[in-house]
Amino acid sequence: MTDAILEVNAINVYYGAIQALRDLTIKVNEGEIVTVLGANGAGKTTLLRTIAGLLRPHSGQIRFFDQRIDGKKAHKISQMGICLVPEGRKLFTSMTVIENLEMGAYAPRVRKNRKELLKQVFELFPILEERKKQKAGTLSGGEQQMLAIGRALMSQPKLLMLDEPSLGLAPKIARKVIDTVKEANEQLGLTILLVEQNAKMALEIANRGYIIERGSVVLEGKNEELKDNKQVKEAYLGI
């Protein structure tokens, strides 16, 4: 019996004739934070989009709680408890903070827990409670990222996937967002798959990580192993 709730086995993904992922295999165990690192164009976002059902693998399998999900429609995968916070946040900018959060709890299985979930989000992100009647489009970049994560948490995910949550944020704000991701993992027992440009911060909060180059995993290990790896130090940590 494996502890892995997500198993991606030898998937190949194409954009037309261009291969984006090559025999890529990763796993995520329950309660872990797993980070995926790599240069721009390495295939990190493609991996998340494929798991979420927005892209279909040409071959290979994806299992979630031992049930095959490759080939399922995105909304079916979402209903199973996989939630993707995409790069760029994708908020309803003309709606208020509270309205955006409530949109996250639209599924029947979580609607009845809406008040409790809202309380959890406000405990993690107190600024969202202060701004709850404010239009999402008027928030700062950091606040918008917090709102995007908060909206995802309102869906009570079993697996939260984050695509570049610190992108474009000032260092202090990026640190706050990443620290809150760790808090969500520790306080809520949330399993997280994190794609992050800031390798140093990602490896500080992750349990394990994968390095992707040209659509393939070239290195994997526990966070301390990766932090001590010469290749990772030179390519991603600037050491």
C-alpha positions in Angstrom: 0.0 0.0 0.0 1.5 3.3 -1.1 1.2 6.6 0.8 1.0 8.4 -2.5 -2.3 10.2 -3.2 -1.0 11.4 -6.6 1.0 9.2 -9.0 2.1 10.5 -12.4 3.5 7.6 -14.3 5.6 8.0 -17.5 3.3 10.6 -19.1 4.0 12.1 -22.5 2.3 15.4 -23.5 2.4 17.2 -26.8 1.4 20.6 -28.0 0.7 19.7 -31.6 3.9 18.1 -32.9 6.0 19.5 -30.0 6.6 17.2 -27.1 6.3 19.1 -23.8 6.6 16.2 -21.3 8.7 13.1 -21.8 8.1 9.9 -19.8 7.6 12.1 -16.7 7.0 10.4 -13.4 6.4 12.0 -10.0 4.4 11.1 -6.9 3.0 13.2 -4.0 2.4 11.6 -0.6 -0.5 12.7 1.6 0.4 15.7 3.8 3.6 16.6 1.8 4.7 19.7 0.1 6.4 18.7 -3.1 8.0 21.3 -5.3 8.8 21.1 -9.0 11.7 23.3 -10.1 13.0 24.1 -13.6 13.8 26.8 -16.1 11.1 28.6 -18.1 9.7 26.2 -20.7 10.9 23.1 -18.8 7.3 21.8 -18.6 6.3 22.7 -15.0 3.0 24.4 -15.9 2.2 21.8 -18.5 2.5 19.1 -15.7 0.1 21.0 -13.5 -2.4 21.6 -16.3 -2.2 17.9 -17.3 -2.9 16.7 -13.8 -5.8 19.2 -13.6 -7.3 17.7 -16.8 -6.8 20.9 -18.9 -4.4 18.8 -21.1 -4.5 15.1 -21.9 -1.4 13.0 -22.0 -0.6 11.1 -25.2 0.5 8.1 -23.1 1.1 7.2 -19.4 -1.2 7.3 -16.4 -2.2 9.7 -13.7 -3.7 8.2 -10.5 -5.4 10.1 -7.7 -6.1 8.0 -4.6 -5.4 5.0 -6.9 -8.1 6.1 -9.4 -7.1 6.9 -12.9 -7.9 10.5 -13.8 -6.0 10.9 -17.1 -8.7 11.4 -19.7 -11.3 12.7 -17.2 -12.7 16.2 -17.8 -11.3 19.0 -15.7 -14.5 19.7 -13.8 -14.6 16.0 -12.8 -11.0 16.1 -11.5 -11.8 19.3 -9.6 -14.8 17.6 -8.0 -12.5 14.8 -6.8 -10.5 17.4 -4.8 -7.7 18.6 -7.0 -7.5 22.4 -7.2 -5.1 24.4 -9.3 -4.2 28.0 -8.6 -2.8 29.1 -12.0 -0.1 31.6 -12.7 -1.7 35.0 -13.0 -4.3 34.3 -10.3 -7.4 34.5 -12.6 -9.7 36.4 -10.1 -13.1 37.9 -10.7 -11.7 41.4 -10.5 -15.1 43.2 -10.5 -16.4 41.1 -7.6 -15.6 41.7 -4.0 -13.1 39.6 -1.9 -15.9 37.8 -0.1 -17.7 37.1 -3.4 -14.5 35.6 -4.9 -14.1 33.4 -1.8 -17.6 32.2 -1.9 -17.1 31.2 -5.6 -14.6 28.7 -4.3 -17.2 26.9 -2.3 -19.7 26.4 -5.1 -19.5 22.5 -5.1 -22.3 20.8 -3.2 -19.9 18.8 -1.1 -18.4 21.9 0.5 -21.2 24.4 0.4 -22.5 23.4 3.8 -19.1 24.0 5.3 -18.8 27.5 3.8 -18.7 29.4 7.1 -16.1 27.2 8.7 -13.9 27.3 5.5 -14.2 31.1 5.4 -13.0 31.3 9.0 -10.0 29.1 8.2 -9.1 31.4 5.2 -9.4 34.5 7.3 -7.2 33.0 10.0 -4.5 32.3 7.4 -5.0 35.6 5.6 -6.3 38.2 8.1 -5.9 40.9 5.4 -8.6 39.3 3.4 -11.1 39.8 6.2 -10.1 43.4 6.4 -10.6 43.8 2.6 -13.7 41.5 2.3 -16.0 44.2 0.8 -13.3 45.5 -1.5 -13.2 44.7 -5.2 -10.6 42.1 -6.0 -9.2 44.2 -8.8 -8.2 47.0 -6.4 -6.0 44.7 -4.2 -2.2 44.7 -4.4 -0.5 41.9 -6.2 0.3 40.1 -2.9 -3.3 40.4 -1.7 -4.6 39.1 -5.0 -2.3 36.1 -4.7 -3.6 35.5 -1.1 -7.1 35.7 -2.4 -6.5 33.2 -5.2 -5.1 30.7 -2.7 -7.9 31.5 -0.2 -10.5 30.9 -3.0 -8.8 27.5 -3.7 -8.9 26.6 0.0 -12.7 27.3 0.1 -13.1 24.2 -2.2 -11.6 22.1 0.6 -9.1 20.5 -1.7 -7.3 17.2 -1.1 -4.5 18.3 -3.3 -3.6 22.0 -3.9 -1.5 22.8 -6.9 0.2 26.2 -7.0 1.8 27.6 -10.2 4.4 30.3 -9.4 2.6 31.9 -6.4 5.5 34.4 -5.7 5.8 35.5 -9.4 6.0 39.3 -9.7 5.8 39.9 -5.9 8.2 42.0 -3.9 10.5 39.8 -1.8 8.8 40.5 1.6 5.4 39.8 0.1 6.6 36.7 -1.7 8.0 35.4 1.6 4.7 36.0 3.4 2.8 34.1 0.7 5.2 31.2 0.8 5.1 31.1 4.6 1.3 31.0 4.5 1.5 28.0 2.1 3.5 26.2 4.7 1.0 27.2 7.4 -1.8 25.8 5.3 0.1 22.5 5.0 0.8 22.3 8.8 -2.5 23.6 10.2 -4.9 22.0 7.7 -2.8 18.9 6.8 -3.1 20.1 3.2 -1.1 18.2 0.5 0.5 20.7 -1.9 2.3 20.4 -5.3 4.2 23.7 -5.7 5.7 25.0 -8.9 7.9 28.0 -7.9 10.5 30.2 -9.6 12.2 31.0 -6.3 14.0 27.7 -5.7 15.5 28.8 -2.4 12.1 29.6 -0.8 10.4 26.5 -2.3 13.1 24.1 -0.9 12.8 25.8 2.5 9.1 24.7 2.9 9.0 21.5 0.7 9.5 18.0 1.9 10.7 16.8 -1.4 11.4 18.2 -4.9 11.8 17.3 -8.6 14.0 19.1 -11.1 12.6 19.1 -14.6 14.6 19.9 -17.8 13.0 19.7 -21.3 10.0 17.9 -20.0 11.8 15.2 -18.1 12.7 14.7 -14.4 16.5 14.9 -14.2 16.8 15.0 -10.4 14.7 14.2 -7.4 15.2 14.0 -3.7 14.4 15.4 -0.2 14.7 19.1 0.2 18.0 18.9 2.1 19.5 16.6 -0.6 18.5 19.1 -3.3 19.8 22.1 -1.4 23.2 20.4 -1.0 23.4 19.2 -4.7 26.1 21.0 -6.7 23.9 21.2 -9.9 21.0 22.7 -8.0 23.2 25.2 -6.1 24.7 26.5 -9.4 21.6 26.4 -11.5 18.8 27.4 -9.1 20.3 28.7 -5.8 23.0 31.0 -7.2 25.6 29.5 -5.0 
